[in-house]
Amino acid sequence: MLVNSKFLRLLFGLTLFAMVATSCDDDDDNGNSNVTNPTLTQAATDAGLTTLNEAVTAAGLVSDLESAAEITVFAPNNTAFSNLLSALNVDNLDQLVTEIGGIENLEVVLGYHVVPAVAFANDLADGEQELTTLSGQSLTVTKSAAGVSVTDAAGNTFDVVTADVAIDNGVVHVIDGVLLPTLTLPTVVQAATDAGLSTLLDAVTAADLGDALTGAEAITVFGPTNDSFAQLLAEYGVSDLNGLIDRLGAATVSAVLQYHVVPSVAFSHDLSDGMMLETLQGEMLTVNVDGANVSLTDQDGLTYNVTAADVAIVNGVVHVIDGVVLPIDRPTVVTAATDAGLTTLLDAVTAAALGDALLGADAITVFAPTNDAFADLLAAQSVTTLEELIDKLGAEAVTDVLEFHVVPAVAYSGDLTDGAMFETLDGEMLTVNVSGTDVTVTDVNGNTFNVTTADVTIENGVVHVIDGVLLPTL
């Protein structure tokens, strides 16, 4: 709600509340026509209300308030603002503005302290009365023998500590607290929509995380841009989010998204260089602060920049970043083969001294035979051990066999098409056939084997487990 845009309509559209006298010109307590009263700014300065003046100036409300026909201002003193800063764990007015959702909400807060009519203490009726403020919301004023108090929308009650400071267009009552109206902040979904983070929203929906994020008590979201997701899709060789989910799996995509959420509120002024943040995914992000620049570093040492900070939401804050942070601890080809129990393959790779070549390659696709597949090959060659196979065929031939299982490019199952031909590290071609969800691989001798486990992501490519050993020309 913008106070500036509504001032004239509110000033002339709201009727004076019944308990306020329509004229106080003859009341000695209210001054007389021969006295020149100060402006609101001058009165606040004289009363030492420096923080209020700073806030009114920051919100651009000085001319609106001072040109208004009639106003009553319940003006918080410096201690009141100091108490609010402490309650919100912020250090200054700028941080306060950030915490409450920006200048527009600061205007709402300040407008909540102003009534568009003149009400000196003598004009107030005894007991409670509801007064409509420039913010459009009501506050409760209570007059009793003990004095005057004001209660805000949150139920906080503060006392008038200095009453009846006459100004040229009304009166100021100094109070010992900052009145808080109902502030409108977006949900994380609304904030992401407003920021144009449509791919992030689609991913959150696909991972069924929307309710968890909107229902969380306190969150900080590092939201990747659409361009960030586009780069990730290109890295994995897919065209859309569904392709990424197919490639990585729904659980992995959910983990990626949760790696962007911290279960506490951290505005930029809460962040410090070297700070470690634990995410919903359970792993840590490192914060880097260099002047006004903030970035995040993931567990792999990759850094992402905060391009738009401090989008306040109803349960926390969103910071927009220029990359998708990956928590995935992608294994090496050796680790993946170990995890899959492909011990004979590993022994063969070690015997052929191919480990470093595979680990150091920029991009590889490995069609990895199972132990049973190697056992079948040993039986077909009438040997019982890998060593006997090497003795029979020769070390060079065994190296050729292994290299025939490696393509020097990344090809996930989604990249494979029926009849596709791939050149291997051995220099010969293997053929892929696709029928529905079934994928087979055929060697140069016409032997065909099934892909039994597809799309095992490794740090430099992908592994597909197959149920036979492919043979090049020997």
FINURO-356175 format. One line per field, with one value per residue (C-alpha): residue in three letters; y, z, x. Coordinates in nm, 3 decimals. Example, Ala and Ser with C-alpha at 12.3 -4.5 7.8 and 13.67 -1.06 7.14 Angstrom:
BEGIN
type = ALA,SER
c2 = -0.450,-0.106
c3 = 0.780,0.714
c1 = 1.230,1.367
This chain:
BEGIN
type = MET,LEU,VAL,ASN,SER,LYS,PHE,LEU,ARG,LEU,LEU,PHE,GLY,LEU,THR,LEU,PHE,ALA,MET,VAL,ALA,THR,SER,CYS,ASP,ASP,ASP,ASP,ASP,ASN,GLY,ASN,SER,ASN,VAL,THR,ASN,PRO,THR,LEU,THR,GLN,ALA,ALA,THR,ASP,ALA,GLY,LEU,THR,THR,LEU,ASN,GLU,ALA,VAL,THR,ALA,ALA,GLY,LEU,VAL,SER,ASP,LEU,GLU,SER,ALA,ALA,GLU,ILE,THR,VAL,PHE,ALA,PRO,ASN,ASN,THR,ALA,PHE,SER,ASN,LEU,LEU,SER,ALA,LEU,ASN,VAL,ASP,ASN,LEU,ASP,GLN,LEU,VAL,THR,GLU,ILE,GLY,GLY,ILE,GLU,ASN,LEU,GLU,VAL,VAL,LEU,GLY,TYR,HIS,VAL,VAL,PRO,ALA,VAL,ALA,PHE,ALA,ASN,ASP,LEU,ALA,ASP,GLY,GLU,GLN,GLU,LEU,THR,THR,LEU,SER,GLY,GLN,SER,LEU,THR,VAL,THR,LYS,SER,ALA,ALA,GLY,VAL,SER,VAL,THR,ASP,ALA,ALA,GLY,ASN,THR,PHE,ASP,VAL,VAL,THR,ALA,ASP,VAL,ALA,ILE,ASP,ASN,GLY,VAL,VAL,HIS,VAL,ILE,ASP,GLY,VAL,LEU,LEU,PRO,THR,LEU,THR,LEU,PRO,THR,VAL,VAL,GLN,ALA,ALA,THR,ASP,ALA,GLY,LEU,SER,THR,LEU,LEU,ASP,ALA,VAL,THR,ALA,ALA,ASP,LEU,GLY,ASP,ALA,LEU,THR,GLY,ALA,GLU,ALA,ILE,THR,VAL,PHE,GLY,PRO,THR,ASN,ASP,SER,PHE,ALA,GLN,LEU,LEU,ALA,GLU,TYR,GLY,VAL,SER,ASP,LEU,ASN,GLY,LEU,ILE,ASP,ARG,LEU,GLY,ALA,ALA,THR,VAL,SER,ALA,VAL,LEU,GLN,TYR,HIS,VAL,VAL,PRO,SER,VAL,ALA,PHE,SER,HIS,ASP,LEU,SER,ASP,GLY,MET,MET,LEU,GLU,THR,LEU,GLN,GLY,GLU,MET,LEU,THR,VAL,ASN,VAL,ASP,GLY,ALA,ASN,VAL,SER,LEU,THR,ASP,GLN,ASP,GLY,LEU,THR,TYR,ASN,VAL,THR,ALA,ALA,ASP,VAL,ALA,ILE,VAL,ASN,GLY,VAL,VAL,HIS,VAL,ILE,ASP,GLY,VAL,VAL,LEU,PRO,ILE,ASP,ARG,PRO,THR,VAL,VAL,THR,ALA,ALA,THR,ASP,ALA,GLY,LEU,THR,THR,LEU,LEU,ASP,ALA,VAL,THR,ALA,ALA,ALA,LEU,GLY,ASP,ALA,LEU,LEU,GLY,ALA,ASP,ALA,ILE,THR,VAL,PHE,ALA,PRO,THR,ASN,ASP,ALA,PHE,ALA,ASP,LEU,LEU,ALA,ALA,GLN,SER,VAL,THR,THR,LEU,GLU,GLU,LEU,ILE,ASP,LYS,LEU,GLY,ALA,GLU,ALA,VAL,THR,ASP,VAL,LEU,GLU,PHE,HIS,VAL,VAL,PRO,ALA,VAL,ALA,TYR,SER,GLY,ASP,LEU,THR,ASP,GLY,ALA,MET,PHE,GLU,THR,LEU,ASP,GLY,GLU,MET,LEU,THR,VAL,ASN,VAL,SER,GLY,THR,ASP,VAL,THR,VAL,THR,ASP,VAL,ASN,GLY,ASN,THR,PHE,ASN,VAL,THR,THR,ALA,ASP,VAL,THR,ILE,GLU,ASN,GLY,VAL,VAL,HIS,VAL,ILE,ASP,GLY,VAL,LEU,LEU,PRO,THR,LEU
c2 = 0.000,0.328,0.614,0.879,0.779,0.790,1.102,1.346,1.094,0.999,1.356,1.474,1.147,1.051,1.230,1.358,1.114,1.211,1.257,1.521,1.880,2.047,2.365,2.429,2.783,2.931,2.670,2.832,2.491,2.461,2.788,3.102,3.280,3.509,3.221,3.069,2.698,2.492,2.245,1.877,1.850,2.145,2.013,1.668,1.825,2.037,1.725,1.529,1.282,1.237,0.879,0.972,1.255,1.019,0.768,1.028,1.164,0.814,0.739,1.069,1.178,1.516,1.734,1.520,1.546,1.913,2.010,1.809,2.013,1.859,1.584,1.429,1.249,0.986,1.029,0.755,0.882,0.763,0.505,0.359,0.312,0.173,-0.085,-0.188,-0.226,-0.449,-0.657,-0.718,-0.771,-0.495,-0.211,0.085,0.230,0.089,-0.263,-0.203,-0.103,-0.423,-0.642,-0.501,-0.537,-0.212,0.157,0.092,-0.084,0.188,0.430,0.210,0.205,0.581,0.646,0.430,0.696,0.976,1.056,1.300,1.533,1.744,1.583,1.752,1.562,1.761,1.660,1.291,1.122,0.920,0.548,0.367,0.500,0.370,0.616,0.557,0.642,0.748,0.386,0.299,0.085,0.167,0.211,0.228,0.537,0.507,0.810,0.762,0.934,0.787,0.954,0.854,0.529,0.393,0.026,-0.104,-0.385,-0.633,-0.553,-0.357,-0.063,0.244,0.557,0.920,1.063,1.417,1.547,1.846,1.967,2.210,2.223,2.447,2.188,1.991,1.835,1.586,1.344,1.176,0.804,0.547,0.277,0.226,0.128,-0.166,-0.206,-0.522,-0.537,-0.718,-0.940,-1.192,-1.565,-1.727,-1.832,-1.477,-1.334,-1.585,-1.503,-1.130,-1.190,-1.393,-1.715,-1.934,-2.234,-2.240,-2.240,-2.522,-2.722,-2.659,-2.774,-3.084,-3.172,-3.107,-2.862,-2.566,-2.635,-2.709,-2.372,-2.159,-2.336,-2.311,-2.087,-1.918,-1.962,-1.800,-1.896,-1.851,-1.851,-1.931,-1.730,-1.888,-1.843,-2.042,-2.333,-2.306,-2.345,-2.650,-2.808,-2.752,-2.908,-3.224,-3.222,-3.192,-2.943,-2.894,-2.955,-3.288,-3.407,-3.305,-3.494,-3.800,-3.776,-3.707,-3.852,-3.673,-3.732,-3.570,-3.268,-3.230,-3.242,-2.976,-2.744,-2.802,-2.712,-2.359,-2.320,-2.234,-2.293,-1.950,-1.586,-1.425,-1.084,-0.950,-0.752,-1.079,-1.237,-1.218,-1.331,-1.697,-1.771,-2.131,-2.196,-2.540,-2.606,-2.810,-3.068,-3.108,-2.980,-2.650,-2.334,-2.082,-1.712,-1.470,-1.097,-0.839,-0.493,-0.485,-0.807,-1.135,-1.482,-1.847,-2.129,-2.490,-2.804,-2.839,-2.489,-2.341,-1.985,-1.819,-1.446,-1.286,-1.060,-0.932,-0.935,-0.899,-0.973,-0.994,-1.265,-1.347,-1.613,-1.497,-1.364,-1.448,-1.371,-1.420,-1.594,-1.653,-2.029,-2.355,-2.482,-2.858,-3.066,-3.380,-3.551,-3.694,-3.996,-4.075,-4.359,-4.574,-4.492,-4.553,-4.891,-4.982,-4.884,-5.093,-5.396,-5.408,-5.548,-5.743,-5.434,-5.241,-5.515,-5.509,-5.130,-5.147,-5.423,-5.220,-4.901,-4.710,-4.562,-4.224,-4.189,-4.242,-4.021,-3.743,-3.742,-3.433,-3.633,-4.006,-4.253,-4.598,-4.912,-5.114,-5.495,-5.672,-5.937,-6.202,-6.059,-6.101,-6.452,-6.539,-6.402,-6.604,-6.919,-6.846,-6.804,-7.123,-6.943,-6.904,-6.576,-6.230,-6.295,-6.602,-6.395,-6.134,-6.409,-6.562,-6.244,-6.019,-5.699,-5.481,-5.675,-5.649,-5.273,-5.256,-5.443,-5.200,-4.892,-5.031,-4.976,-4.604,-4.323,-3.987,-3.787,-3.778,-3.973,-4.024,-4.258,-3.961,-3.885,-4.234,-4.302,-4.623,-4.715,-4.450,-4.523,-4.418,-4.413,-4.554,-4.486,-4.799,-4.625,-4.868,-4.815,-4.965,-4.950,-4.853,-4.969,-4.822,-4.983,-4.800,-4.800,-5.087,-5.005,-5.249,-5.217,-5.417,-5.465,-5.501,-5.878,-5.852,-5.942,-5.756,-5.685,-5.509,-5.192,-5.313,-4.992,-4.657,-4.304,-4.344,-3.988,-3.950,-3.636,-3.640,-3.821,-4.120,-4.498,-4.749,-5.102,-5.379,-5.758,-5.854,-5.770,-5.590,-5.712,-5.502,-5.652,-5.862
c3 = 0.000,-0.108,0.131,-0.113,-0.385,-0.150,0.055,-0.118,-0.143,0.223,0.345,0.173,0.164,0.531,0.760,1.093,1.373,1.598,1.920,1.778,1.807,1.471,1.592,1.862,1.770,2.095,2.325,2.507,2.533,2.156,2.081,1.924,1.591,1.691,1.737,1.444,1.505,1.369,1.084,1.164,1.075,1.296,1.587,1.556,1.544,1.852,2.034,1.940,1.721,1.480,1.379,1.295,1.076,0.901,0.840,0.706,0.476,0.356,0.274,0.085,0.301,0.429,0.176,0.192,0.568,0.589,0.312,0.457,0.577,0.924,1.092,1.430,1.457,1.718,1.695,1.826,2.010,1.936,2.213,2.054,1.724,1.905,2.078,1.745,1.586,1.875,1.852,1.481,1.539,1.298,1.341,1.155,0.964,0.630,0.771,0.928,0.588,0.440,0.714,0.677,0.300,0.157,0.135,0.050,0.380,0.562,0.417,0.557,0.901,0.909,0.771,1.055,1.299,1.133,1.165,0.905,1.162,1.456,1.798,2.098,2.425,2.531,2.209,2.291,2.455,2.770,2.720,2.397,2.046,1.703,1.476,1.106,0.995,0.667,0.607,0.593,0.906,1.250,1.581,1.927,2.145,2.514,2.740,3.115,3.435,3.389,3.048,2.684,2.527,2.173,2.069,1.726,1.503,1.670,2.016,2.131,2.358,2.400,2.612,2.507,2.691,2.558,2.442,2.247,2.056,1.823,1.460,1.178,1.045,1.355,1.661,1.761,2.052,2.132,2.213,2.355,2.089,1.714,1.612,1.372,1.123,0.932,0.663,0.336,0.236,-0.050,-0.009,-0.151,-0.452,-0.511,-0.469,-0.716,-0.960,-0.929,-0.982,-1.296,-1.154,-1.346,-1.388,-1.015,-0.951,-1.198,-1.027,-0.682,-0.810,-0.974,-0.651,-0.447,-0.220,-0.242,0.078,0.271,0.175,0.223,0.551,0.698,1.000,0.871,0.546,0.334,-0.033,-0.280,-0.600,-0.931,-1.237,-1.545,-1.725,-1.447,-1.503,-1.879,-1.829,-1.609,-1.868,-2.133,-1.909,-1.878,-2.243,-2.188,-2.326,-2.035,-1.667,-1.728,-1.909,-1.612,-1.374,-1.598,-1.604,-1.237,-1.078,-0.880,-0.548,-0.675,-0.814,-0.478,-0.305,-0.543,-0.459,-0.084,-0.115,-0.201,0.120,0.466,0.754,0.911,0.803,0.675,0.511,0.349,0.661,0.858,0.634,0.698,0.505,0.565,0.729,0.691,0.629,0.668,0.409,0.419,0.214,0.506,0.343,0.390,0.181,0.240,0.225,0.074,0.139,-0.036,0.025,-0.128,-0.322,-0.182,-0.326,-0.225,-0.258,-0.272,-0.151,-0.485,-0.464,-0.727,-0.660,-0.741,-0.716,-0.546,-0.817,-0.626,-0.247,0.031,-0.123,0.199,0.213,0.475,0.636,0.546,0.252,-0.105,-0.265,-0.642,-0.759,-1.100,-1.086,-0.971,-0.672,-0.690,-0.374,-0.577,-0.481,-0.826,-0.802,-1.020,-1.266,-1.026,-0.731,-0.938,-1.054,-0.698,-0.572,-0.849,-0.756,-1.092,-0.941,-1.245,-1.462,-1.211,-1.204,-1.584,-1.596,-1.341,-1.534,-1.855,-1.676,-1.801,-1.469,-1.509,-1.868,-1.766,-1.457,-1.649,-1.954,-2.007,-2.101,-2.118,-2.146,-2.013,-2.102,-1.799,-1.800,-1.484,-1.308,-1.457,-1.802,-1.752,-1.616,-1.938,-2.143,-1.945,-1.999,-2.372,-2.392,-2.186,-1.907,-1.541,-1.441,-1.578,-1.576,-1.795,-2.032,-2.059,-2.121,-2.391,-2.576,-2.487,-2.285,-2.594,-2.699,-2.349,-2.357,-2.691,-2.538,-2.248,-2.470,-2.690,-2.390,-2.362,-2.577,-2.546,-2.499,-2.252,-2.363,-2.109,-2.198,-2.316,-2.573,-2.722,-3.033,-3.215,-3.452,-3.325,-3.392,-3.145,-3.202,-2.905,-2.762,-2.950,-3.276,-3.377,-3.375,-3.153,-3.226,-2.986,-3.030,-2.839,-2.808,-2.563,-2.235,-2.342,-2.463,-2.615,-2.741,-3.033,-3.101,-3.435,-3.421,-3.395,-3.026,-2.852,-2.480,-2.261,-2.057,-1.714,-1.520,-1.699,-1.622,-1.330,-1.317,-1.265,-1.234,-1.599,-1.765,-1.723,-1.677,-1.821,-1.679,-1.941,-1.919,-2.162,-2.269,-2.603,-2.840,-3.099,-3.390,-3.231
c1 = 0.000,0.162,0.091,0.218,-0.024,-0.322,-0.258,-0.491,-0.774,-0.737,-0.705,-1.021,-1.213,-1.202,-1.445,-1.329,-1.395,-1.683,-1.494,-1.261,-1.377,-1.403,-1.242,-0.988,-0.893,-1.019,-0.858,-0.563,-0.393,-0.396,-0.227,-0.376,-0.379,-0.092,0.149,0.335,0.360,0.649,0.626,0.621,0.991,1.081,0.877,1.035,1.380,1.307,1.182,1.495,1.303,1.592,1.513,1.153,1.277,1.518,1.238,0.994,1.266,1.363,1.000,0.963,0.672,0.793,0.608,0.293,0.268,0.358,0.115,-0.174,-0.472,-0.493,-0.295,-0.241,0.093,0.172,0.548,0.781,1.084,1.438,1.421,1.108,1.291,1.594,1.373,1.221,1.566,1.671,1.353,1.417,1.791,1.891,2.138,1.993,1.701,1.818,1.820,1.479,1.339,1.481,1.332,0.980,0.973,1.101,1.018,0.653,0.600,0.794,0.536,0.260,0.423,0.469,0.120,-0.012,0.113,-0.084,-0.456,-0.599,-0.760,-0.649,-0.687,-0.531,-0.553,-0.858,-1.035,-1.014,-1.310,-1.256,-1.211,-1.127,-1.181,-1.087,-0.906,-0.847,-0.495,-0.341,-0.240,-0.610,-0.582,-0.721,-0.546,-0.701,-0.652,-0.736,-0.774,-0.786,-0.685,-0.337,-0.299,-0.329,-0.211,-0.220,-0.265,-0.160,-0.290,-0.056,-0.194,0.111,0.024,0.244,0.205,0.191,0.491,0.461,0.122,-0.003,0.300,0.125,0.242,0.124,-0.122,-0.212,-0.057,0.213,0.194,0.526,0.492,0.735,0.692,0.663,0.312,0.295,0.011,-0.064,0.205,0.156,0.448,0.444,0.476,0.786,0.578,0.455,0.803,0.949,0.670,0.734,1.107,1.043,1.185,0.940,1.170,1.238,0.864,0.812,1.087,0.939,0.600,0.747,0.929,0.612,0.795,0.556,0.364,0.683,0.832,0.520,0.442,0.791,0.833,1.150,1.342,1.608,1.584,1.867,1.661,1.835,1.733,1.578,1.911,2.078,1.843,1.891,2.266,2.208,1.979,2.246,2.510,2.302,2.205,1.830,1.582,1.347,1.286,1.116,1.427,1.639,1.410,1.430,1.806,1.876,1.566,1.294,1.472,1.790,1.607,1.431,1.771,1.903,1.614,1.648,2.016,1.896,1.692,1.823,1.575,1.629,1.603,1.923,1.895,2.211,2.296,2.289,2.553,2.926,3.230,3.307,2.971,2.854,2.484,2.329,2.059,1.741,1.929,2.171,2.488,2.665,2.695,2.973,2.891,3.141,3.103,3.321,3.186,2.839,2.899,2.767,2.827,2.788,3.037,2.921,3.096,3.278,3.424,3.194,3.079,2.747,2.669,2.371,2.227,1.922,1.919,1.666,1.328,1.130,0.863,0.605,0.825,1.175,1.371,1.469,1.805,1.830,2.150,2.309,2.353,2.197,2.392,2.447,2.473,2.525,2.846,2.906,3.137,3.433,3.397,3.602,3.377,3.063,3.195,3.286,2.941,2.782,2.993,3.176,3.492,3.608,3.578,3.786,4.050,4.063,4.094,4.375,4.553,4.529,4.644,4.339,4.229,4.401,4.281,3.920,3.942,4.114,3.886,3.671,3.361,3.291,3.009,3.097,2.903,3.013,2.988,2.877,3.087,2.858,2.924,3.298,3.240,3.056,3.346,3.602,3.395,3.366,3.744,3.798,3.986,3.902,4.068,4.128,4.501,4.453,4.240,4.516,4.773,4.556,4.450,4.742,4.744,4.693,4.383,4.233,4.299,4.115,3.822,3.798,3.833,3.554,3.322,3.402,3.261,3.446,3.124,2.837,2.530,2.253,1.970,1.765,2.036,2.021,1.817,1.740,2.021,2.261,2.629,2.900,3.272,3.460,3.805,3.913,3.826,3.553,3.178,2.912,2.540,2.263,1.906,1.612,1.269,1.047,1.236,1.464,1.813,2.062,2.419,2.562,2.934,3.113,3.066,2.687,2.670,2.387,2.363,2.108,2.150,2.041,2.108,2.113,2.226,2.466,2.600,2.976,3.180,3.287,2.999,2.771,2.783,2.535,2.566,2.530,2.497,2.772,3.127,3.139,3.413,3.591,3.782,4.051
